[in-house]
Structure formats: C-alpha cells, structure tokens
C-alpha cells in the first residue's frame, strides 16, 4: 500500500484516492478458544496462504482518478513478462515483489486518463 500511494503521489496526478480493505469471510471461520492459539501460531509460521488459495485473509483495493497507465504496460505487469522487462517502473516492481513475498496476488487495471485500480489479495 505504501508503494502504491507513493506512486500515485509522484506519477498519477490524482485528485482522489480510495483505499478499501476487505477481510475474506471464508478465512474467518470460528475457532474454538482452546485451539485458537495453536491455529494462530500455525498460520503465522506456515504462511500457508498462496495466490491460488481462494481463502485469502485480506483484500486491499487502491483506486485513483489520475492519468492512468499504458494498457500494454498493465498487460505486462499482470503477466509474468513484466518481471523480465528492462524498463524501470521500480514502484510497480516493488509492489509485485512485496505481494509475492506474502504469497499473495496483485492485479492492476488501468487505462490512460481513467486512473488506476490495484487489487492485492494476501
């Protein structure tokens, strides 16, 4: 989120930014108090959530009304091709790398003059 907001500040020329947090209700099944500590410990140590796991803990959506991004760049970002690109875009790279470290998934949606929408699921 920090990197996304910095990119918006430095590059988007946005007048408005919206940040939305949503906890996945499937990840919040009730746990008996006796097992709660063990379950928490297991979840933290294993970092068991993966990008393919539909039971992610948290969804963060960051939207702005700025200048947007080139559609071809967005396609590259959302595919593995972007990682091999030699162009800079260090902020976007940092976002992708941080989400990957958390075994999460990030998706960018954008078009010139229509702002940017970033969805992170971890």
Number of C-alpha atoms within 10 A of each C-alpha: 14 8 15 16 17 12 16 24 14 10 13 19 15 17 10 11 16 10 14 10 13 11 15 16 11 11 12 11 8 8 11 9 9 8 9 12 12 11 13 12 11 12 12 11 8 9 13 12 18 16 17 10 14 13 17 22 17 16 17 17 19 19 23 22 18 22 18 22 19 12 13 10 17 18 16 15 20 16 11 10 11 18 14 8 12 7 8 8 12 11 16 16 14 13 17 20 15 16 16 15 11 15 18 22 21 21 16 20 18 22 17 12 13 14 21 23 19 18 17 20 26 24
